[in-house]
Amino acid sequence: MNLRKLLYFPTKEQQALLIVDVQEIMVRCDKIASSEYKDQKEARESHDSICPNCHTRKDGNNIVDKIRQVQGKGKVSGSFYLGFGSVVGNMEVDTGEVNHCNHCGNEWKKFKVKYISKTDIVRVALNYLGELYDNPERNKKFSWKTEAVQVFDGCYAESIIALVSKNSHYMHLITKKHLTVSRLRQNFKSVFDG
């Protein structure tokens, strides 16, 4: 075994390979994030353009946007002793956007699109990889986990370690425990080999 690999001390050429490899992983994650965002936009269009009550479609002015829904929270507390005391209260009121059907008068909440970034995807994939190492038999049943970790196919083990250390605050304890350099080098190629 070479000393650089043992001490994890890459040359400048190896560091450049790792940078390119991490960029490739992020490009793959960006494609997945874009696909997820597109799916959510389509779901929003479907949800917001058909009335769930009368099934009228959004044609012309059949369904319009309104700010109508009012949600409130309140709390009142107090204490009295021998006819003296105090009452304290607070209230919050929030309005939200709704879709309004002019045909039947029904109103329903607008679909909220949650933006998913490539960083979110890489964090999820790393956590799934840690879960697969923790219990391979149980987690192989979940096909979405094995599909998600395919963003690391053909990558260097050291690239994955770099991503784990960069996102360590978002990693599960299982992920931090199982995604070590020596463990990853068993299943992924190393930048120090050949």
N, C-alpha and C positions, 0 to 999 in steps of 0.2 A: 504494500500500500504506500502511495507516495505521501510525503510529509505535508504537502499543501492541502491534500484532501483531509488528512487527519486533523490538521489545525484549522481547517476551513479558512484558508488564506488564498483566494483566487488571484490570478494574474489580471492585468488590465484587459487582455483579450477575453478571458473568461468572464470578467465583470461586464464587458460589452455584450457577450452572448446572453448573460442573465437579464440585462436590461431589455434586450430585444425580445427575449422569451416572456418576460412580465408584460411587455407591451402587447404581445400576441394574445396572451391570456385576457388582457383587458379589452382587446378588440372583440374577442369571442363573447365576453360578458356584455359588451355594449350591444352586440347583435341581439342577444337574448333580451336585454332591457328594452330595446327598441320594439321587439316583437311583443313583449308584455304590455308596453304602453299602447301599441296599436290595438291589441285585444281589448284593453280597458276603454279606449276611445270608442270602439265598435259597441261594446256593452253599454256605454253611456248613451250612445245614439239610439240603441234599441230600447233602453229603459225610458229615456226622456221623450221619445217620439210616439209612444203608444199609450193611451189611457188604460190603466189596469182595470177600470170599472166598466167602461162601455166599449173598449178596444178601438176607439177612434184614432186614426193615424194623424200625424202632424202634416196637414195640408193647409197651406194658407194661414188662417188665424184660428184653426181648431184648437191648438195647444199653444199656450203662451207662457212666458216666464213671469213670475211674480215673487215678491218678497212678502209673504203672508204669514208663514208659520211662526207662531210666538211660543217660545218655551220659557218657562220661569221656574225659579227655585226660591224658596223662602224659608226663613227660620226665625222663630220668635222664642226668646227665653227670658226668664225673669226670676226674681226672688222677692218674697214679701215676708216680713216679720213684724208682728204687732201693728199692722196697718201701714207700715213704711216699707218701701222697696223700690225696685226699678224693673222696667221692661226694656229689653234690647231686641232689636230685630234687623234683619237685612233681607234684601230681595235682589235677585238678578233676573233680567229679562233679556232674551236673545231672540233675534229674528233670523229666519233662514230662507233660502231660496226654495221655491216650489214650482212645479209645473201645474198649470191650471188648464183644465179641459173646458172649453166654451160650450161644448155639446151637452155634457151632463153636469158640469159644475164641480167635478171631482178635483181634488188637489193631492199631489204626492211629492215626496221629497225628490230633489234632483240627485242623480247618481254622482258620487264623488270619485274622481279619478285620483288614484294614489300614484305619484311619480316614483318609478323604480329606476335607480341609477345602476351603472355598471359596477360601482363599488358595493351596492347592496347585493348584487348577484354574486360577486366574488366572495363576499362574506358568507352568504348562504352556502355556496359550493364548498368552501373550506370547512364549514361546520358539518355539512353532509359527509365530506371525506373523513373527518374525525369520527363521525358516528359509524361509518362503514368499517373503519379500522377497529373501533371499539367492539362491535358485534356484527361481523360480516353476514352471518346466516340470517339474522332477523332483519337487517336493513336492506339486503338484496331483494327482499320482497317488495320494497317500495321503489318502483321503477323510476320515479321522478328523481330520487336521490342518485341513482346510478347514471341517469341522463345528465343531471346537473354537474357531476364531477367530470364529465367528458370534456369540460373546458380545459382540463389539465392534461389531456392526451398528448403525448409526444413532448411534454415539457420536462425541464430539469427539476430534480428534487430541491435544489437550492433556490429556484425561483418560487416554488411553493412556500418554502421556509421564509423567504423574504416577504411574501404576501401575508403570511401568518404573523410575523413580527410587526409589520406595518399596521395590521388590523387587530392587534392582540386585545384591545379593549372590547371588541365586539365578538370575540371567540368564546365558545362554550369551554368549560373546564376540560371536558372530554377531548375537545379538539386540541387544546394546548398540551394535554397529556400524551396524545397519540401521534400528533404530527411533529415528529422529531426528524432530524437529518438522517440518522441511521435507519429509522423505520421507513422513511420515504425512499431512501436509496435502494431498498429491497424491491420496490415496485416501479420506480422511475429512474431514468438514466441520470447520471451525475455529470456535471460540467467538468469534473476532474478526470473522467474516464476518456481515454483516447484523445 
